[in-house]
Amino acid sequence: MLAGRVGQVVNFTSLSNDVGVSATTIKNWVSVLKASYVVFELPPYFVDIRKRVIKSPKIYFTDVGLAAFLLGIHTEEQASRDPLRGNLHENLVIAEIIKGALVRGIRPEVYFFRDSHGTEVDLVIREKGELVPVEVKSAATFSHDFLKGLRRFRALATDRVAAGAVLYNGEQGFCIRGVRIFNPLQVEDLWDTLTSPSGHNPHADPTVMKPNSAGGDRQQ
């Protein structure tokens, strides 16, 4: 049941109804899974946000392969067409970002953001006094809709906010108005790439300009 809710806001009442035990028991079970590093929670970011926001955490698996196994996914083909493909991809990327910080000896300050109108940012990193909003998409084709949450978050947050990044499954890396768009699987150190001004991702360098055939304001 928990694997079926990967990448979603935890609702202990819903889980208790589905499993047939009390919400308190579910909380105790989840606390054991957290203490055993089977799952981890991503808390919501709501400090200094001038809107009503969601204040419950999201749940992720430390090993996304375990989540896939529990969902009955055993092949690449199954994974590519599973309804939770996007959630699993998000789980994989966020877990790798957090691991990248931990191997450096950094205790990462990471959150997600969602307001009552459904505006969401998958990951918000607080590093060196700055917030870095990150969208994670499993799609191989970029859409300008991917930028909506980042723009909304920057408009609402009162802290210093970076332009942020969109991590998608396409081959091309480029920038749009400072937002770095690239494939996280092509980057050796995700944490460093996201938290440093230019990182080590050659595709994310906003200084090299190329025209966009679609007429948009694209940098590569």
C-alpha positions as CSV (number, residue, x, y, z in Angstrom):
1,M,0.0,0.0,0.0
2,L,2.9,2.4,0.8
3,A,4.6,1.6,-2.5
4,G,1.3,2.5,-4.3
5,R,1.6,6.0,-2.7
6,V,5.2,6.6,-3.5
7,G,5.8,10.3,-4.1
8,Q,2.5,11.3,-2.6
9,V,1.5,13.2,0.5
10,V,1.1,10.7,3.4
11,N,-2.5,10.2,4.5
12,F,-2.4,7.8,7.5
13,T,-6.2,7.7,7.7
14,S,-6.5,6.5,4.1
15,L,-3.7,3.9,4.7
16,S,-5.4,2.7,7.9
17,N,-8.7,2.2,6.1
18,D,-7.1,0.2,3.3
19,V,-5.0,-2.0,5.6
20,G,-7.6,-2.4,8.3
21,V,-5.6,-1.1,11.3
22,S,-5.7,2.2,13.2
23,A,-3.9,5.3,12.0
24,T,-1.7,5.1,15.1
25,T,-0.5,1.7,14.1
26,I,0.2,2.8,10.6
27,K,2.3,5.7,12.0
28,N,4.2,3.3,14.2
29,W,4.9,1.0,11.3
30,V,6.1,3.8,9.1
31,S,8.4,5.1,11.9
32,V,10.0,1.6,11.9
33,L,10.5,1.8,8.1
34,K,12.0,5.2,8.4
35,A,14.3,4.1,11.2
36,S,15.4,1.2,9.1
37,Y,16.1,3.5,6.1
38,V,13.5,1.6,4.0
39,V,11.6,4.8,3.4
40,F,12.1,8.5,4.0
41,E,9.8,11.5,4.2
42,L,10.2,14.8,2.3
43,P,8.8,17.6,4.5
44,P,6.8,20.5,3.0
45,Y,8.3,23.9,2.7
46,F,6.0,26.5,4.2
47,V,8.2,29.1,6.0
48,D,7.6,32.6,4.7
49,I,5.1,31.5,2.1
50,R,2.3,33.9,1.8
51,K,-0.3,31.3,0.9
52,R,-2.0,28.4,2.5
53,V,0.1,25.4,1.8
54,I,0.1,21.6,2.4
55,K,1.8,20.7,5.7
56,S,2.0,16.9,5.5
57,P,5.2,15.1,4.2
58,K,5.6,13.0,1.1
59,I,6.8,9.4,1.3
60,Y,9.7,7.9,-0.8
61,F,11.6,4.6,-0.8
62,T,15.4,4.7,-0.3
63,D,15.7,1.9,-2.9
64,V,13.3,2.7,-5.7
65,G,13.9,-0.9,-7.0
66,L,12.1,-2.2,-3.8
67,A,9.1,0.1,-4.5
68,A,9.0,-1.2,-8.1
69,F,9.2,-4.8,-6.9
70,L,6.3,-4.2,-4.4
71,L,4.2,-2.8,-7.3
72,G,4.8,-5.9,-9.3
73,I,7.1,-4.2,-11.8
74,H,9.9,-6.6,-13.0
75,T,10.9,-5.4,-16.5
76,E,11.8,-2.1,-18.2
77,E,8.7,-2.5,-20.4
78,Q,6.5,-2.7,-17.4
79,A,8.1,0.3,-15.8
80,S,7.7,2.4,-19.0
81,R,3.9,2.0,-19.0
82,D,3.1,1.8,-15.3
83,P,0.7,4.5,-14.0
84,L,3.2,5.3,-11.3
85,R,6.2,5.6,-13.7
86,G,6.4,9.4,-13.0
87,N,6.3,8.8,-9.2
88,L,9.0,6.2,-9.4
89,H,11.2,8.4,-11.6
90,E,10.7,11.3,-9.1
91,N,11.6,8.9,-6.3
92,L,14.8,7.8,-8.0
93,V,16.0,11.3,-8.8
94,I,15.2,12.8,-5.4
95,A,16.9,9.9,-3.6
96,E,20.0,10.4,-5.7
97,I,20.2,14.1,-5.0
98,I,19.9,13.4,-1.2
99,K,22.6,10.7,-1.4
100,G,24.8,13.1,-3.3
101,A,24.7,15.4,-0.3
102,L,25.2,12.7,2.3
103,V,28.3,11.3,0.7
104,R,29.8,14.8,0.9
105,G,29.0,14.8,4.6
106,I,26.2,17.3,4.2
107,R,22.9,17.0,6.0
108,P,20.7,18.3,3.2
109,E,17.8,20.7,3.9
110,V,15.3,19.4,1.3
111,Y,11.5,20.0,1.0
112,F,8.7,20.0,-1.4
113,F,6.1,22.7,-2.0
114,R,2.4,22.5,-2.7
115,D,-0.2,25.2,-2.0
116,S,-4.0,24.8,-1.7
117,H,-4.5,25.6,-5.4
118,G,-2.4,22.6,-6.5
119,T,0.8,24.6,-7.4
120,E,3.7,22.2,-6.7
121,V,7.4,22.1,-6.8
122,D,8.8,18.5,-6.5
123,L,12.0,19.5,-4.6
124,V,13.1,22.6,-2.8
125,I,16.8,22.7,-1.7
126,R,18.0,25.2,0.9
127,E,21.7,25.6,0.6
128,K,23.9,28.6,1.5
129,G,21.0,30.8,2.3
130,E,19.3,30.2,-1.0
131,L,16.3,28.1,-2.1
132,V,16.7,26.1,-5.2
133,P,13.4,24.8,-6.7
134,V,13.6,21.7,-8.8
135,E,11.0,20.0,-11.0
136,V,11.4,16.3,-11.8
137,K,9.7,15.0,-14.9
138,S,9.8,11.5,-16.5
139,A,8.8,12.9,-19.9
140,A,11.4,12.8,-22.7
141,T,10.0,15.9,-24.3
142,F,10.3,19.3,-22.6
143,S,7.1,21.4,-22.1
144,H,7.0,25.0,-20.9
145,D,4.3,23.9,-18.5
146,F,7.2,22.3,-16.5
147,L,8.2,25.9,-15.5
148,K,4.9,27.0,-14.0
149,G,5.5,25.6,-10.5
150,L,9.0,27.2,-10.4
151,R,7.7,30.6,-11.4
152,R,4.8,30.5,-8.9
153,F,7.1,29.4,-6.1
154,R,9.5,32.3,-6.8
155,A,6.6,34.7,-6.7
156,L,5.4,33.4,-3.3
157,A,8.6,32.8,-1.4
158,T,10.1,35.7,0.5
159,D,13.6,34.1,0.9
160,R,16.3,34.3,-1.8
161,V,15.3,31.9,-4.6
162,A,17.4,30.7,-7.4
163,A,16.0,30.3,-10.9
164,G,16.0,26.5,-10.3
165,A,16.0,23.5,-12.6
166,V,13.8,21.1,-14.5
167,L,15.1,17.5,-14.6
168,Y,13.5,15.6,-17.4
169,N,14.2,12.5,-19.4
170,G,15.2,14.1,-22.7
171,E,18.6,14.2,-24.4
172,Q,19.1,18.0,-24.8
173,G,20.3,20.3,-22.1
174,F,19.5,24.1,-22.2
175,C,18.4,27.1,-20.2
176,I,15.3,29.2,-20.3
177,R,15.5,32.5,-18.4
178,G,18.1,31.1,-16.0
179,V,16.2,27.8,-15.4
180,R,18.5,24.9,-16.2
181,I,16.9,22.0,-18.0
182,F,18.7,18.7,-18.3
183,N,18.6,15.0,-17.9
184,P,19.7,14.1,-14.4
185,L,20.9,10.6,-15.5
186,Q,23.6,12.4,-17.6
187,V,25.1,14.2,-14.6
188,E,27.7,12.7,-12.4
189,D,27.0,14.8,-9.3
190,L,23.5,16.0,-9.1
191,W,23.9,17.7,-5.7
192,D,26.8,19.8,-6.9
193,T,25.2,20.6,-10.2
194,L,22.0,21.9,-8.5
195,T,23.6,23.8,-5.6
196,S,26.5,25.5,-7.4
197,P,26.0,28.4,-9.8
198,S,26.9,26.5,-12.9
199,G,27.6,23.0,-11.6
200,H,29.5,20.6,-13.7
201,N,26.9,20.1,-16.4
202,P,28.0,21.5,-19.7
203,H,24.4,21.6,-21.0
204,A,23.4,23.8,-18.1
205,D,25.8,26.7,-19.0
206,P,23.6,29.7,-19.7
207,T,26.4,31.7,-21.3
208,V,26.3,30.0,-24.7
209,M,23.3,31.2,-26.7
210,K,21.7,29.3,-29.6
211,P,18.5,30.1,-31.5
212,N,15.4,28.1,-30.8
213,S,13.7,26.8,-33.9
214,A,10.3,27.1,-32.1
215,G,10.9,30.9,-31.6
216,G,11.2,30.7,-27.9
217,D,13.9,32.2,-25.6
218,R,16.1,29.2,-25.4
219,Q,19.8,29.0,-24.4
220,Q,22.0,26.0,-24.7
